[in-house]
Amino acid sequence: MKNGMMPALRLPFASLTLALTLALAVPALAQLGGTPTLPADGFRRAPAPARAAVAKPTAEDPREVLSRSPEPTFDAGTYDRINAALLSYAAIEVRGGWPVVPKSANLVPGGRGGEVALLRRRLAVTDDLDPAKIEGDIYDEDVVEAVQRFQARHGLPTVGSVGPQTLAALNVPVGKRLRQLASSLDRLVELGFSFGERYVLVNIPAAVAEAVENGRVARRFVAVVGKPDRPSPTLTTQVTAINLNPTWTAPLSIVKKDIIPKMRRDPGYVTRMRMRVLDAQGQEIDPANIDWQADRAPSFTIRQDSGTANALGVVRVDMPNPHAVYMHDTPSKNLFNSDYRFHSSGCARIADVRDLAAWLVKDQPGWGRREIDAEIASGRRTTVRLPKPVPVAWVYMTAWAGRDGTIQFRNDVYGHDEPQKPRFMVELQRPIALSQARTTGFVLQSADPEPESFEHVPYLDSR
């Protein structure tokens, strides 16, 4: 068992409990013409927090539109806030969801017409636009600010006009948003992270890292995370040290998928990239003596010398874990300027990683940003150990809610939110409450393309 969860039978307990409750309560209220009463702490029905001012972007650089909120994305209250967000979006679904904005719509500031009126209604449903301003067909300043709020909640550049990305996000069905919230909650519950006074968070779908101290974000960083075919894992561990001017030993998967194919095309690649081929005893081998065309498993390792061209850059944040992934610098800093930052082989590349390193080692006497910069400039390979390990969590949250009541969504790049076919040990009839819930238009899996099927497995006693 892991964190109280059975690995062979993973039940989404957090969302299932909420689903059963809402399956009975929400449809009944809808039939009576009522609206569910939402929590008093201001969730989606609280105009002021939800419509907090949005900072205007000053550049195309995604770092300019990172959230400036001091509140962490993930803390001990996240579980309850996602539950409250589920209540809110379930109520929206019961009321019929939101209107679909046509793909052909030309929605720019100053425009007017029926499509703008439809956009106003769409934005009002999720309180991005004050419901008191729903009437009208002009794309005025109120609509610009509402679109910016919507874009900020969905990790999009806050330009105020509706382009293809914003239009796609506007038209995601409420059922899918419910599934994102429920799936994110289930993953967090299973992860079982223990918060400390200081901790580091990487939210993979947002490609953002946070250094959190005493319940507030001390630093927030743009990150580049794993490609969809080489996804970054979710994990919890501790940061134990900072490696300055590290070497890089290529994992076997990268040797096979990347380095060997490049050597077949370009025999000088290893030498040009300052890589060394080592045998089992750590002795260097001449790359020319290796048959790069062979299909057998490599009997050598490849280590890249330290330096600015190193795949880890000049800083590696050491965090022991079974996936052999790290947070680190990179020579490919241009990727931080993209709004699509899923390019690594599983590690998290951190923009301004020297600032993160300085924050991590600040309690180590004699070490700060100036000393880190000086040591890197010297070219020496140095390990700075933390006097107290700092917890770190890599999470996969495509949906969450902040302390101010704002509900955030990000694209499910890895497809983890897609409904999975459950495999049970015995045949089960569909639970009555959930069946009724789906027929009334709710719930967490209302967008499932087809009903679940359960596989009968004989010999229960031996399996």
C-alpha positions as CSV (number, residue, x, y, z in Angstrom):
1,M,0.0,0.0,0.0
2,K,1.1,3.5,-0.8
3,N,-0.2,6.5,1.3
4,G,-3.2,4.4,2.3
5,M,-4.1,3.5,-1.4
6,M,-4.3,0.0,-2.7
7,P,-2.0,-0.2,-5.8
8,A,-4.0,-2.9,-7.5
9,L,-7.4,-1.2,-6.9
10,R,-7.1,2.6,-7.1
11,L,-10.4,4.1,-6.1
12,P,-10.7,7.9,-6.4
13,F,-12.0,8.2,-2.8
14,A,-12.0,12.0,-2.6
15,S,-14.0,12.6,-5.8
16,L,-16.1,9.5,-5.4
17,T,-17.4,10.7,-2.0
18,L,-18.2,14.1,-3.5
19,A,-19.9,12.5,-6.5
20,L,-22.2,10.4,-4.4
21,T,-23.2,13.4,-2.3
22,L,-23.9,15.6,-5.3
23,A,-25.5,12.8,-7.3
24,L,-28.3,12.8,-4.7
25,A,-28.4,16.5,-3.6
26,V,-27.8,18.5,-6.8
27,P,-30.3,16.9,-9.1
28,A,-33.0,17.1,-6.4
29,L,-32.4,20.8,-6.1
30,A,-32.5,21.3,-9.8
31,Q,-35.9,19.5,-10.1
32,L,-37.2,21.8,-7.4
33,G,-35.9,24.8,-9.3
34,G,-33.3,25.7,-6.7
35,T,-29.7,26.5,-6.9
36,P,-27.2,24.7,-4.7
37,T,-25.9,26.9,-1.8
38,L,-22.1,27.2,-2.2
39,P,-19.5,27.6,0.5
40,A,-19.5,30.9,2.3
41,D,-15.8,31.5,1.7
42,G,-16.3,32.8,-1.7
43,F,-16.2,30.2,-4.5
44,R,-17.1,31.4,-8.0
45,R,-20.2,33.1,-6.6
46,A,-18.0,35.7,-4.9
47,P,-17.5,38.4,-7.6
48,A,-14.8,40.4,-5.9
49,P,-12.2,37.7,-5.3
50,A,-12.9,35.9,-8.6
51,R,-12.5,39.2,-10.6
52,A,-9.3,40.4,-9.0
53,A,-7.3,42.8,-11.2
54,V,-5.3,41.2,-13.9
55,A,-1.8,42.6,-14.6
56,K,-1.4,43.8,-18.1
57,P,1.3,41.9,-20.1
58,T,4.4,43.9,-21.0
59,A,6.0,41.4,-23.4
60,E,5.5,38.2,-25.1
61,D,7.8,36.5,-22.7
62,P,5.8,34.0,-20.6
63,R,7.7,35.2,-17.5
64,E,5.9,38.5,-17.8
65,V,2.6,36.8,-17.3
66,L,3.5,34.4,-14.5
67,S,1.1,34.8,-11.6
68,R,2.3,37.4,-9.2
69,S,0.2,36.1,-6.4
70,P,2.1,35.3,-3.2
71,E,-0.3,32.4,-2.6
72,P,1.1,28.9,-3.5
73,T,-0.5,26.7,-6.1
74,F,-0.5,23.8,-3.7
75,D,-0.8,23.9,0.1
76,A,-2.7,22.0,2.8
77,G,-5.9,23.8,1.9
78,T,-5.8,22.9,-1.8
79,Y,-7.8,19.7,-1.2
80,D,-10.8,21.6,0.3
81,R,-10.6,24.3,-2.3
82,I,-10.8,21.8,-5.2
83,N,-13.8,20.1,-3.5
84,A,-15.5,23.5,-3.3
85,A,-14.7,24.2,-7.0
86,L,-16.3,20.8,-7.8
87,L,-19.4,22.0,-6.1
88,S,-19.4,25.2,-8.0
89,Y,-18.9,23.6,-11.4
90,A,-21.4,20.9,-10.7
91,A,-24.0,23.6,-10.1
92,I,-23.0,25.2,-13.4
93,E,-23.6,21.8,-15.2
94,V,-27.0,21.4,-13.5
95,R,-28.0,24.8,-14.8
96,G,-27.1,23.7,-18.3
97,G,-23.4,24.6,-18.6
98,W,-22.3,27.5,-20.8
99,P,-23.0,28.5,-24.4
100,V,-20.6,27.5,-27.2
101,V,-18.9,30.4,-29.0
102,P,-18.8,29.7,-32.8
103,K,-15.3,29.0,-34.2
104,S,-16.0,31.5,-36.9
105,A,-16.6,34.3,-34.4
106,N,-14.5,37.5,-34.9
107,L,-14.0,38.6,-31.3
108,V,-11.8,41.7,-30.9
109,P,-12.0,44.8,-28.8
110,G,-14.4,47.3,-30.4
111,G,-16.5,44.7,-32.2
112,R,-20.2,44.3,-31.7
113,G,-23.0,41.9,-32.7
114,G,-24.6,38.7,-31.6
115,E,-21.3,36.8,-31.2
116,V,-20.1,39.4,-28.7
117,A,-23.4,39.1,-26.8
118,L,-22.9,35.3,-26.7
119,L,-19.3,35.8,-25.4
120,R,-20.6,38.1,-22.6
121,R,-23.0,35.4,-21.5
122,R,-20.3,32.8,-21.6
123,L,-17.9,34.9,-19.5
124,A,-20.7,35.7,-17.0
125,V,-21.4,32.0,-16.3
126,T,-17.9,31.6,-14.7
127,D,-17.9,35.1,-13.2
128,D,-15.1,36.3,-15.4
129,L,-17.6,39.0,-16.3
130,D,-19.8,40.6,-13.6
131,P,-23.3,39.1,-14.2
132,A,-24.7,42.6,-13.8
133,K,-22.9,43.6,-17.1
134,I,-24.1,40.6,-19.1
135,E,-26.4,42.6,-21.3
136,G,-25.1,44.2,-24.5
137,D,-23.4,43.3,-27.7
138,I,-20.3,45.6,-27.7
139,Y,-16.8,44.3,-27.0
140,D,-16.0,47.1,-24.5
141,E,-13.5,47.5,-21.8
142,D,-15.5,45.3,-19.5
143,V,-15.3,42.4,-21.9
144,V,-11.6,43.0,-22.5
145,E,-10.9,42.7,-18.7
146,A,-13.2,39.7,-18.5
147,V,-11.3,37.9,-21.3
148,Q,-8.0,38.8,-19.6
149,R,-9.3,37.3,-16.4
150,F,-10.3,34.1,-18.2
151,Q,-7.0,33.9,-20.0
152,A,-5.1,34.3,-16.7
153,R,-7.1,31.5,-15.2
154,H,-6.2,29.2,-18.1
155,G,-2.5,30.1,-18.4
156,L,-2.9,32.0,-21.6
157,P,-1.3,35.3,-22.6
158,T,-3.6,38.0,-21.2
159,V,-4.0,39.9,-24.5
160,G,-7.8,40.6,-24.1
161,S,-8.8,39.5,-27.5
162,V,-10.2,36.0,-28.4
163,G,-7.7,34.0,-30.5
164,P,-7.8,30.2,-31.3
165,Q,-6.4,29.1,-27.9
166,T,-8.8,31.3,-25.9
167,L,-11.7,30.2,-28.1
168,A,-10.8,26.5,-27.5
169,A,-10.6,27.0,-23.8
170,L,-14.0,28.9,-23.7
171,N,-15.6,25.9,-25.4
172,V,-14.3,23.1,-23.2
173,P,-17.5,21.5,-21.8
174,V,-18.2,21.8,-18.1
175,G,-18.2,18.0,-17.8
176,K,-14.5,18.0,-18.8
177,R,-13.7,20.7,-16.4
178,L,-15.3,18.7,-13.7
179,R,-13.2,15.7,-14.6
180,Q,-10.1,17.8,-14.5
181,L,-10.9,19.0,-11.0
182,A,-11.8,15.5,-9.8
183,S,-8.7,13.9,-11.4
184,S,-6.4,16.5,-10.0
185,L,-7.8,16.0,-6.5
186,D,-7.4,12.2,-6.7
187,R,-3.8,12.5,-7.8
188,L,-3.0,14.9,-4.9
189,V,-4.6,12.6,-2.4
190,E,-2.7,9.6,-3.7
191,L,0.6,11.6,-3.7
192,G,0.4,12.2,0.1
193,F,2.8,15.1,0.3
194,S,4.0,16.3,3.7
195,F,4.3,20.1,3.7
196,G,7.1,21.8,5.5
197,E,7.8,25.4,6.4
198,R,9.8,25.5,3.2
199,Y,9.1,23.4,0.1
200,V,9.5,23.4,-3.7
201,L,6.6,22.7,-6.0
202,V,6.6,21.9,-9.7
203,N,3.2,21.8,-11.4
204,I,3.8,19.9,-14.6
205,P,0.8,21.0,-16.7
206,A,1.5,24.6,-15.9
207,A,5.3,24.2,-16.4
208,V,5.9,26.4,-13.4
209,A,7.9,25.9,-10.2
210,E,7.5,27.6,-6.9
211,A,9.7,28.0,-3.8
212,V,7.3,28.3,-0.8
213,E,8.2,29.6,2.6
214,N,5.9,30.0,5.6
215,G,2.8,29.6,3.4
216,R,3.8,32.2,0.8
217,V,5.6,32.0,-2.6
218,A,9.1,33.3,-2.1
219,R,10.1,32.7,-5.8
220,R,8.2,31.5,-8.9
221,F,9.9,30.2,-11.9
222,V,9.1,29.3,-15.5
223,A,10.0,25.6,-16.1
224,V,10.4,23.3,-19.1
225,V,9.2,19.8,-18.4
226,G,8.9,16.4,-20.1
227,K,7.6,15.8,-23.6
228,P,4.3,13.9,-23.9
229,D,6.3,10.8,-25.0
230,R,8.8,11.3,-22.2
231,P,6.6,12.7,-19.4
232,S,7.8,14.1,-16.2
233,P,6.7,11.9,-13.3
234,T,4.8,12.9,-10.2
235,L,6.8,12.4,-7.1
236,T,7.7,13.6,-3.6
237,T,11.2,13.7,-2.3
238,Q,13.7,16.1,-0.7
239,V,16.3,18.4,-2.0
240,T,19.6,17.5,-0.3
241,A,22.3,19.4,-2.2
242,I,23.1,21.8,-5.1
243,N,25.7,20.7,-7.7
244,L,27.6,23.5,-9.4
245,N,29.3,22.9,-12.7
246,P,28.0,19.3,-12.8
247,T,28.9,16.6,-15.3
248,W,26.0,14.7,-16.9
249,T,25.9,10.9,-17.2
250,A,23.3,10.2,-19.9
251,P,20.6,7.8,-18.9
252,L,20.5,4.6,-20.9
253,S,17.1,5.6,-22.4
254,I,18.7,8.8,-23.8
255,V,21.8,6.9,-25.0
256,K,19.6,4.6,-27.0
257,K,16.9,7.1,-28.2
258,D,19.1,10.1,-28.9
259,I,22.9,9.7,-28.8
260,I,23.3,6.5,-30.7
261,P,21.1,7.6,-33.6
262,K,23.0,10.9,-33.8
263,M,26.3,9.1,-33.8
264,R,25.1,6.9,-36.7
265,R,24.4,10.1,-38.7
266,D,27.3,12.2,-37.4
267,P,30.4,10.3,-36.0
268,G,31.8,13.5,-34.6
269,Y,28.8,14.3,-32.4
270,V,30.1,12.8,-29.1
271,T,33.4,14.6,-29.4
272,R,31.8,17.9,-30.4
273,M,29.4,17.8,-27.5
274,R,32.4,17.2,-25.0
275,M,31.1,13.8,-24.2
276,R,33.2,10.9,-23.1
277,V,32.5,7.2,-23.6
278,L,33.4,5.1,-20.6
279,D,33.6,1.3,-20.1
280,A,32.4,-0.6,-17.1
281,Q,35.5,0.3,-15.1
282,G,35.1,4.0,-15.9
283,Q,38.0,4.0,-18.4
284,E,37.6,6.3,-21.5
285,I,37.0,4.6,-24.8
286,D,37.7,6.1,-28.2
287,P,34.3,6.6,-29.9
288,A,35.8,5.4,-33.2
289,N,36.3,1.9,-31.7
290,I,32.6,1.4,-31.0
291,D,30.2,-0.2,-33.5
292,W,27.4,2.4,-33.4
293,Q,25.3,0.4,-35.9
294,A,25.0,-2.6,-33.5
295,D,21.5,-3.3,-32.2
296,R,22.7,-4.8,-28.9
297,A,22.3,-3.0,-25.6
298,P,25.2,-0.5,-25.0
299,S,28.0,-1.9,-22.8
300,F,29.3,1.6,-22.1
301,T,28.1,4.9,-20.5
302,I,28.4,8.4,-21.8
303,R,29.4,11.3,-19.6
304,Q,29.4,14.9,-20.6
305,D,32.0,17.3,-19.2
306,S,30.8,20.2,-17.1
307,G,30.4,23.6,-18.7
308,T,27.8,25.9,-20.1
309,A,27.1,23.4,-23.0
310,N,26.4,20.6,-20.5
311,A,22.8,19.2,-20.7
312,L,22.3,20.2,-17.0
313,G,23.8,23.6,-17.5
314,V,25.8,24.9,-14.6
315,V,23.4,24.0,-11.7
316,R,21.7,20.8,-10.7
317,V,19.3,20.5,-7.8
318,D,20.0,17.1,-6.3
319,M,16.8,15.4,-5.2
320,P,17.2,11.6,-4.9
321,N,14.3,9.7,-6.5
322,P,13.7,6.4,-8.3
323,H,13.0,8.2,-11.6
324,A,16.5,9.8,-11.8
325,V,15.0,13.2,-12.6
326,Y,16.2,16.6,-11.3
327,M,15.6,20.3,-11.5
328,H,18.5,21.9,-13.3
329,D,19.9,24.6,-15.6
330,T,20.0,24.3,-19.4
331,P,21.9,25.6,-22.3
332,S,18.7,25.9,-24.3
333,K,17.3,28.9,-22.5
334,N,15.3,30.1,-25.5
335,L,12.7,27.4,-24.6
336,F,11.7,29.4,-21.5
337,N,10.3,32.0,-23.8
338,S,7.7,29.7,-25.3
339,D,4.1,29.3,-24.1
340,Y,4.5,25.5,-24.9
341,R,7.2,24.2,-22.6
342,F,7.1,20.4,-22.8
343,H,10.5,19.6,-24.3
344,S,12.6,17.7,-21.8
345,S,13.2,14.0,-21.3
346,G,11.5,14.1,-17.9
347,C,13.6,16.5,-15.9
348,A,12.4,20.0,-15.0
349,R,14.6,22.8,-16.4
350,I,14.2,25.9,-14.3
351,A,14.6,29.5,-15.5
352,D,16.8,31.6,-13.2
353,V,17.8,28.3,-11.4
354,R,20.6,30.2,-9.7
355,D,18.0,32.1,-7.7
356,L,16.3,28.8,-6.7
357,A,19.7,27.4,-5.7
358,A,20.4,30.6,-3.6
359,W,17.1,30.2,-1.9
360,L,17.7,26.6,-1.1
361,V,21.2,27.1,0.4
362,K,20.5,30.4,2.2
363,D,20.7,28.7,5.6
364,Q,24.1,27.3,4.8
365,P,26.7,29.8,6.1
366,G,28.9,31.3,3.5
367,W,26.6,30.6,0.6
368,G,24.3,33.0,-1.3
369,R,23.8,34.1,-4.9
370,R,27.1,36.0,-5.1
371,E,29.1,32.9,-3.9
372,I,27.2,30.6,-6.3
373,D,28.0,32.9,-9.2
374,A,31.7,33.1,-8.2
375,E,32.0,29.3,-7.9
376,I,30.3,28.7,-11.2
377,A,32.7,31.3,-12.9
378,S,35.7,29.4,-11.4
379,G,34.7,26.2,-13.3
380,R,35.2,24.0,-10.3
381,R,32.8,21.1,-9.7
382,T,31.3,21.9,-6.3
383,T,28.6,20.3,-4.2
384,V,26.8,22.5,-1.6
385,R,24.9,20.3,0.9
386,L,21.7,21.7,2.5
387,P,21.9,21.7,6.4
388,K,18.2,20.6,6.3
389,P,16.6,18.8,3.4
390,V,13.8,20.7,1.7
391,P,10.7,18.8,0.6
392,V,9.8,18.9,-3.1
393,A,6.7,17.8,-4.9
394,W,6.1,17.4,-8.6
395,V,2.4,17.3,-9.1
396,Y,0.1,17.0,-12.1
397,M,-2.7,19.5,-11.5
398,T,-4.7,20.5,-14.5
399,A,-7.2,22.2,-12.3
400,W,-7.0,23.8,-8.9
401,A,-8.3,26.8,-6.9
402,G,-6.5,29.6,-5.1
403,R,-7.2,31.1,-1.7
404,D,-8.9,34.0,-3.4
405,G,-11.5,31.7,-5.0
406,T,-10.1,31.8,-8.5
407,I,-10.3,28.5,-10.3
408,Q,-7.4,27.7,-12.6
409,F,-7.2,25.2,-15.5
410,R,-4.3,24.0,-17.7
411,N,-4.2,21.7,-20.7
412,D,-4.0,18.0,-20.0
413,V,-0.8,17.6,-22.0
414,Y,-0.2,14.0,-21.0
415,G,-3.8,12.8,-21.1
416,H,-3.8,11.8,-17.5
417,D,-7.4,13.2,-17.0
418,E,-8.9,10.9,-19.6
419,P,-11.2,8.4,-18.0
420,Q,-9.6,5.0,-17.4
421,K,-11.4,1.7,-17.5
422,P,-11.4,0.3,-14.0
423,R,-10.3,-3.3,-13.5
424,F,-12.1,-4.9,-10.6
425,M,-11.7,-8.4,-9.2
426,V,-15.3,-9.3,-9.5
427,E,-18.3,-8.3,-11.6
428,L,-20.1,-5.3,-10.2
429,Q,-23.4,-3.7,-11.2
430,R,-23.2,0.0,-11.9
431,P,-23.8,1.9,-8.6
432,I,-27.3,3.2,-8.6
433,A,-26.4,6.7,-7.3
434,L,-23.8,7.3,-10.0
435,S,-26.2,5.9,-12.7
436,Q,-28.9,8.4,-11.6
437,A,-26.3,11.1,-11.4
438,R,-25.3,10.7,-15.0
439,T,-28.9,10.6,-16.2
440,T,-29.5,13.9,-14.6
441,G,-26.6,15.5,-16.4
442,F,-24.0,15.4,-13.6
443,V,-21.1,14.3,-12.7
444,L,-17.4,13.7,-12.7
445,Q,-17.4,11.5,-15.7
446,S,-20.3,13.0,-17.5
447,A,-18.2,13.4,-20.6
448,D,-17.3,9.7,-20.8
449,P,-17.8,8.5,-24.4
450,E,-19.1,5.1,-23.3
451,P,-20.1,3.4,-20.0
452,E,-17.6,1.5,-17.9
453,S,-17.3,-2.2,-18.3
454,F,-16.0,-4.5,-15.6
455,E,-13.9,-7.6,-16.3
456,H,-14.8,-10.8,-14.5
457,V,-11.7,-12.4,-13.1
458,P,-12.1,-16.0,-11.8
459,Y,-10.2,-17.6,-8.9
460,L,-10.6,-14.7,-6.6
461,D,-8.7,-16.6,-3.8
462,S,-5.6,-17.0,-5.9
463,R,-5.5,-13.6,-7.6
